[in-house]
Amino acid sequence: QVQLVESGGGLVQPGGSLRLSCAASGSIFSIDFMGWYRQAPGTEREFVAHINWRGGDTYIADSVRGRFTISRDNAKNTIYLQMNSPKPEDTAVYYCAGRVPGKGYTYWGQGTQVTVSS
C-alpha cells in the first residue's frame, strides 16, 4: 500500500503562484509514475501532469503547459506542482496519484482545493 498526502492548496489570485506538495509513504517501490489530476465541480477528473519517480521524465497537459511544472524530491518522497500564472479555470480539487506498472493510477490522495480568484 502507498499513502499519499497533499498539501499547499488554498486561494490564489490570477497571475500569482502556488505550490502543491504530495508526500508518499509505504510501498513506494511499487510506483513508476506519480502525477497530479484535478476535478472541478460538475466535470470529470482531468490529468494535469506526471513524473517518472526514478528517471524524472515529465509530461504536462496542454491546458497548463508553460504555466505549471512538476518536480520530485526522492529524498523526501515528495512531488510538487508549481502553479504559476494560474487562471480562474484552474480552480479545482487537485489530487496526487501513484501509478503501478500495468495497473494504472492505483493510489490517490484525499485532494486539496485550489481556488483562483481575485
C-alpha positions as CSV (number, residue, x, y, z in Angstrom):
1,Q,0.0,0.0,0.0
2,V,1.0,3.6,-0.7
3,Q,-0.3,6.6,1.2
4,L,-0.4,10.0,-0.5
5,V,-0.9,13.3,1.4
6,E,-1.4,16.5,-0.5
7,S,-0.8,20.0,0.9
8,G,-0.4,23.6,-0.2
9,G,-3.8,24.3,-1.7
10,G,-5.7,27.5,-1.0
11,L,-6.8,30.8,-2.5
12,V,-4.6,32.4,-5.1
13,Q,-5.0,35.4,-7.3
14,P,-4.9,35.1,-11.0
15,G,-1.3,35.6,-12.2
16,G,0.0,34.6,-8.8
17,S,1.7,31.4,-7.8
18,L,1.1,28.4,-5.6
19,R,3.0,25.2,-4.9
20,L,1.3,21.9,-4.1
21,S,3.1,19.1,-2.4
22,C,2.4,15.4,-2.2
23,A,4.2,13.2,0.3
24,A,4.3,9.5,-0.3
25,S,4.8,6.7,2.2
26,G,4.5,3.0,2.3
27,S,5.5,0.7,-0.6
28,I,6.8,3.5,-2.9
29,F,9.0,1.0,-4.8
30,S,5.8,-0.3,-6.5
31,I,5.2,3.0,-8.2
32,D,6.7,4.1,-11.5
33,F,5.0,7.4,-12.1
34,M,3.4,9.9,-9.8
35,G,1.0,12.5,-11.1
36,W,-1.5,15.3,-10.5
37,Y,-5.1,15.3,-11.5
38,R,-7.8,17.8,-10.9
39,Q,-11.5,17.9,-10.8
40,A,-13.8,20.9,-10.9
41,P,-17.4,20.8,-9.9
42,G,-19.6,19.1,-12.5
43,T,-16.6,17.8,-14.5
44,E,-14.6,14.7,-14.9
45,R,-11.2,14.2,-13.3
46,E,-8.6,15.7,-15.6
47,F,-4.9,14.8,-16.0
48,V,-2.6,17.6,-15.2
49,A,1.0,16.3,-15.1
50,H,3.1,13.3,-14.1
51,I,6.7,12.5,-13.4
52,N,8.7,9.3,-13.6
53,W,9.6,8.5,-10.0
54,R,13.1,7.2,-10.9
55,G,14.1,8.9,-14.1
56,G,12.5,12.2,-13.6
57,D,10.8,12.4,-17.1
58,T,7.8,14.6,-17.1
59,Y,4.7,15.2,-19.1
60,I,2.4,18.2,-18.7
61,A,-1.1,18.6,-20.1
62,D,-1.6,21.1,-22.9
63,S,-4.0,23.1,-20.7
64,V,-1.3,24.0,-18.2
65,R,2.0,23.6,-20.1
66,G,4.1,26.7,-19.8
67,R,2.5,27.7,-16.5
68,F,2.7,24.6,-14.3
69,T,5.7,22.4,-13.6
70,I,6.1,19.1,-11.8
71,S,9.1,18.0,-9.9
72,R,10.2,15.5,-7.3
73,D,12.4,15.2,-4.3
74,N,13.3,11.5,-3.9
75,A,15.0,12.0,-0.6
76,K,11.7,13.4,0.8
77,N,9.4,11.0,-1.2
78,T,7.6,14.1,-2.3
79,I,6.4,15.5,-5.6
80,Y,5.5,19.1,-6.3
81,L,3.2,21.0,-8.6
82,Q,4.4,24.6,-9.1
83,M,1.5,26.6,-10.4
84,N,2.5,29.9,-12.0
85,S,0.1,32.4,-13.5
86,P,-3.0,30.4,-12.6
87,K,-6.3,31.3,-14.2
88,P,-9.8,31.0,-12.7
89,E,-10.4,28.0,-14.8
90,D,-7.6,26.2,-12.9
91,T,-9.9,26.2,-9.9
92,A,-10.5,22.6,-8.8
93,V,-9.6,19.9,-6.3
94,Y,-6.1,18.7,-7.1
95,Y,-5.3,15.1,-6.4
96,C,-2.0,13.4,-6.2
97,A,-1.8,9.8,-7.6
98,G,0.6,6.9,-7.9
99,R,0.8,4.6,-10.9
100,V,1.6,0.9,-10.6
101,P,3.1,-0.6,-13.8
102,G,0.4,-2.5,-15.6
103,K,-2.4,-1.3,-13.3
104,G,-2.7,2.4,-13.9
105,Y,-3.1,5.0,-11.2
106,T,-4.0,2.9,-8.2
107,Y,-3.2,5.2,-5.3
108,W,-4.8,8.5,-4.6
109,G,-4.6,11.3,-2.1
110,Q,-7.5,12.9,-0.4
111,G,-7.3,16.1,-2.6
112,T,-6.5,19.7,-1.9
113,Q,-8.7,22.6,-3.0
114,V,-7.2,25.3,-5.2
115,T,-9.3,28.4,-5.9
116,V,-8.1,31.0,-8.3
117,S,-9.9,34.3,-7.8
118,S,-9.3,37.9,-7.2
